[in-house]
Amino acid sequence: MILILGGGLAGLSAAYHLRDAPHLVLEAETVAGGLCRTRQVNGFSFDSTGHLLHLRDERAIALVDRLLPGAFEEIGRRAFIRTRGVTLPFPFQANLGGLPPETASACVAGFLECLGVPVPDDPRASFREWSLAVFGRGISDAFMFPYNAKLFRRDGADMTADWVSWAVPRPSLREVVRGALGLANEGMGYNPAFRYPKTGGIGVLPEAFSSRLTTVRCGARVREVDLERKTATLEGGERLAWDRLVVTVPLPEFLAMTGTTSFADAAAALDASVVACLNLGVDRPGVGGGAHWIYFPDPEVPFYRVGFPTAFSGGVAPPGTSSLYVEFALSRRERRDLASLEASAMEALLAEKILLPSDRILARDVVLLDPGYVIFDRRRLDVMATVVPALLERGVHLAGRYGAWTYSYMERAMLDGLEIARRLA
């Protein structure tokens, strides 16, 4: 028996691809989907922050087309950065035109100075070292350091850079110069285009998996896992035997379940941010001016990103309205006063002219994601180097963003499930 802990995209994909191999998915919530669920509030479809499908792998493309043929729209990204009173195309490092001249010149000069500087290949090198080597002082100070400190709630010197190689595009000198002169560089990065459902929100994807599976058991919260006897005990006391275990629930949570002292110590060493997402429905069309999402690196703005689902799907809100999601990051040690966060969000949205004083809020929805973003630091490197092989020896496989405790995305989660299923089956 293959037991799968967690019914998010990775767990559902593993179950879907296991087919006839005996398996069971245990999902603690009443419905499967994990963070990929959609909530209905006053006629608005709200996701848990921005969940957009960036598909590049032919296996993932074929899988989505098989599950939901014709259900997704292919959309070219319209993303921006708002900083220092100006709005720039994404990514910042390749679109410096419009910045105050002294800032733009410092960014270009810093990039020129770092050309030829070796990029650290040591996984223990800090994000700060990596950014200075790749982008130079100007771009790092203007965007990379403040934005990522806001996103992860950590100083770049305290984080490693082993998550950024695929996620952060490095422009050529030609692209930096073009962007500084106001010539937009488009299509850069891993997400120049994305897919999103025409109707229903991103929750249609886990629903499509679930509709094809009879092996998903919801409301089944695991209390304890015995790695020696190979059993999992549910909160109600029921005990299930397994031969191999696929873990997609947060790794620190799973390690604590084992009751093993060394694993409990490892769990305590793993850190993550907490994401608070405020979803809003507004009685005016066109909020966001056509942008899909905007990044906010400046420290005085309380949120790090605002997205506009009605800019990429007319089926998530009533006619004549708009929806937006506002994302904050908190450390696990910060007090979580959601009322204060919402008040600060409304004030800043008005100050940034995203909302108007005349706008009427038709729907509010607050989602707290804990964990949010995995913190990549040296302690994580040490833990993963020892924990992953120790678990594999016991027949335990880690998958998905939180099971593998990594920086990930929906396509990767589905591929994790597919690849583990093929190995185990």
N, C-alpha and C positions, 0 to 999 in steps of 0.2 A: 504494500500500500504506500502510495506517495501522498503525503499530507502537505497541503499548501496553506501556509498561514497568511491570511490577508487576501481580500477580494478586490484589490485595485487593479489597474491595467496589467501589471506584471503577473499577478496571480491568475487573473482571468485568462490572459493569453497562454499561460502555462497549461491551465486546465483545457482550454480549447485545442491546443496542439498535442496534448497527451492522448486524446481520442480514446482508444480502447484500453490503455494501461490503467489499472485500478488507481483511482485518485479521489481526493476529497478536498474542497476548498473550505476553510473555516474563516468566516468574516464576522467580526465583532458587531458591526452595525446592522441595522434592520434591512438595509439594502446594500448591494455591492457597488463598487465604483471608486472607493477611496476619495481622493481629492478631485477626481474627474466627474463629480456629480453636479447636477444642475438643480437649483431651488426655484420654485415658483412663488413669487410674492406680488400680489396685486396686479396680475397680468404680465409681469416681467419675468424673464428667465435669467437667473443670475448664476454664473459659474463661481467656483471658489478661486478667485483671481483669474488672470488671463490664462486660458488653456487653449492654445492654438496648435494645430497639427503641422509640424515642419517635417515633411516627408522627403527623404532622400534615398532611402534604401528600397530597392525594388521589391524585397520581401514584404516590407511594411506597406508599400503602395498596393501591392496585390491583396494583402490581407484586408485593408480598409475597403478597397473596392469590392471585395467579396462579401464583407459583412454588411456594407451599406452602399450598394451601387447607386450612384447619382445623388447621394444625400449631401455631398459636400461641395462648396464653392471653392475654386482656386483663386486666391487673392494675392495681388502684389502688395508688399509691405509699404505702409506709409507711417514711418516712425520718426520721432523728433526728440531733440534735447532742448529743454528750456533752461537757460542759465544766464546770469548777468544781464537780465532784461531782454535777451534776444532768443529767438527760436531757430535752431539749426537742424538740418537733416541728420539722421543717424547713419553711420556712426560718427561720433564727435571727432575722432582723430583724423578723419578724412574730409571733414566739412567745417573748416575753421573760419570760413568767410562769414562776416557779420559780427564776429567777436570784437570787443574793443581792440584797437590796433596794437596796444602794448601786450595784450594777452595773446593775440594771434601771432605776433612776431616772436614772443617767447616760446610758443608751441613749435613754430617752424624751426627756430634756432636750436631748441633742445632736441628735436628729431634729427637735425643734421649732425649734431654733436654725437649722438649715440649710434650713428651709422658705423658699422664695423665693430661696435662693442659686442663681445661675445654674449649671447643670451644664456643665462644659467640653465644647465641641464640637470643640475642636482635637484631631485625632488624635494629636498629640505630647504632649498633657497626660498626666500620670502617673496610674497607678492610684490612688496615694495621694490626689492632688488630686480625682479623680473620686469616690472613696469618701467623702471628707470632705464634698463638696458634696451627694452623694445621700443619705447615711445619717447624717452628723454624727460627732463625735468618739467618742461612747460606743460605738456599734455597730461603728465602724471598729476601735477599739482592742480591743474584746472578741472580735470574730470575723473581720471582713474582713481585717485586717492579718495576724494570726497564722496564719489558715488558708491564705491565699494565699501567704504566705512559705513555709509548709511544703510546699504543693503545687508551687510553681514554683522554690523555692530561690533566690528573689530578693526583695529589699526592694521594697515597692510604689512607692517613689520612683524605682526604676530600671526600672519597667515602664510601658508605655502602657496605656490603658484601652479600646483599640479592639476588644477581644474580649468585653467584658462586657455590651454593650447588650442582647443577647437572652438571655444566660445567667443573669444575676443579677436577680431580680425586685425592684422597688422598691414597697414597700407604701404604702398611703394612711395618713394620720394616724389615721383610724378603725381601720384594721387594726393599726397599731402599738399603739394604746391597748387594743384588744380583747386582743391577744396579751399585753400587759403585765399585764392583769388575769386571765390564765389561760384566756381563751376562744380556743381553737385556730383559726387561720386555715388552712384546708385548700385544696388544689387550686391553689396558687400556683406560678409558674414554668413553664418550657417542658416539664417532665416529670412532671405530676401522675398520669399513667398510662403504662404501658408494655406492650409485648408480649414474651413469652419463649416459646421452644418447650416444648411439653408434655413432650417427651423429646429426649435427644440433645445438649443444649447449643446454644449459638449457632452452632456450626460447621455446623449443618444448612443455614444460609442460603447461605454460599459453595458448599456441596456442591450445592445446588439449582441455582445458576447454572452450576457446572462441568458438571453432568450434561446440560445443554442446549447445551453449547459443544464444538466440535471444534477451536477455534482457540487453545486455551491450551497453551502449551509450558512444562512445569515443568522444573526443573533447568537453566534457561537464564539464567545470570548474565551480565549485560552488563559488559564491562570498559571499553569506550571508545565514545564517540559523536562522530562527526565531523559538525558542523553545516553545514559547507560542502558536503561530498560527500553528505550525508544518508545516512550508514551507521551501523550499530551493530555493534560487534565483541564477540562472546562470549568468555568466558574461554578456551575451546578454540581460538580463532582464527577461527571462522566469522564471516563478515561478511554482514549483512543490509541491504538498501536500504529506505528509507522515503520516502514523499512528505510525510506528516505524522506527528508523534510526539505521543503522549499520555503524560505523565509522572505516575505515581502513586507512584513510589518517593520516598524522602526527598529534598527539593530540594537540600540541600547535597551529598549523594552524587551526584546527577545532574550538578550543576554541575562537580564535580571530574572526572567522566567526560569532559567536553568538552575538557579539556586547554587551555582558554582562560584566560589569566592573569587577565583582569578577572572572569570567572565564578568562578575559584578564590578570588580575593580576596573576592568576594561570599559564597561558601560559608563562608569562615572567619568572616564577620561574623554568621552565623545561629546561634542558640543554642537549646537545648532541654534540658529536664530528662530524667533517666533514671528510669524507674519499675521498682521491684522488687516483684513480686507473689508472696506466699507463699500457696499454696492448701493447705487442710487438710481432711481427712476425719476426723470424730470419731464415736466409738461411742455417741452419745447423740442422741436426737431433740430438736428444739426449741431448738438453740443459737441465741442471738440474740433469744429471746423474741418471735418474730414479726416483728421488724424486717427490712426488706429490705436496708437498709444504714444505717450510722451514721458521721457525720463527727466527727473528733477534732481540734479546733483547738489544744488546749493543748500548749505546747512540750515538756513533760515526757513526753508520750505519743509514741513514736517513729513511729507510722504516722499517716496522715491520714484513712484510711477503711477500714472493715471491712464487707464485704457477705456475705449469707447466701443462696446460691443455692437451698438446700432450702426457703427460705421462699417462693420463687415458682415452684418446680418440683419435684414429687416424683420426676421421672424422671432426676435427675442424681446420685443416690446410692442405695446399697442401703437397703432398709427398716430403720427403727429407727436411722438415722444422720443426721448433719448435715454440711454442707460450708460452708466460709467462705473468702473471699479477703481477704488483708490487704495493703494497698497502702502502699508507702514511696516517697518521692521523693528522688532524689540529684541533685546537680549533676554535670556531666561531669568536674569536677575532683576529685570525692570518690573516695576509695578504695572499691571495691566488695567488701566483705567479707560475702558472703551468709550465712556461718555465724553471724557476729555479729548480723546483721539478724534471722535466724530466732530466735536466743536472746533478743534484746530483744523480739521480737514475742511469744514465748511468755510471758515475764515480764509484759509489759503486759496481755496477754489475761487472765491470771490476776488481775492487780491490778484490772482493770476488770470482773471477774466474768463475762466472756464465756465463758471456759473455767473448769472446776472442776478442783481437784487430782486428782479421781478419773477425769477424762476420759482415755480412751485414744485416741491418734492412730493412725488406720488408714491414712492416706495423706498424703504430703507431696509438694509439687510447687512448684518455684521457677521463675518466669519473669522474665527481665530484658528490659524494653522500652527500646530505645535506637535512635531517640529516643522519649521519652515524651510530655511536653507541650511544644508549641512555646512559646518565650519571646517575648512581644510586647514589644519595646523600640524605641527610636528607630532603632537600626541596622537592625532588620528593616524598618521603614517605608522607609528609604532604599534598601535592597537591592531590595525588592519593586517600588518605583516605577521602578527602572531595568531590573531583570532581566525582569519579566513582559512589557513591550512588546518588549524586545530578542529574547526567545525567540519571541514570537508572529510577529515579522517573519520568523523562520526556520522557521515551521510547527510550532512546539512549543507544546503546550497543557498546562497544569498542572491536576491534578484530585486530589481527595481531601485528607484531613487533612495528609498529609506532602508530597504533590506540590505542593499549593497552599500548604503551610507555614502552617497556620492552626489555629484552635480549632474542632473539628468533631465530628461524631457520625455514626452509621451511616446514618441517613436521608439526610443531606446528601451522604455519599459516593456512595450509589446515585443520587441526583439529579444529582450532578456528572457521573457516567458517562453518564446518560441525556441530559443537556443537551449535553455535548460530542459525543456520538454524533449527535445530531440536527443540530448545526452542521456536523459534518464529512461526514456522509452526504449 
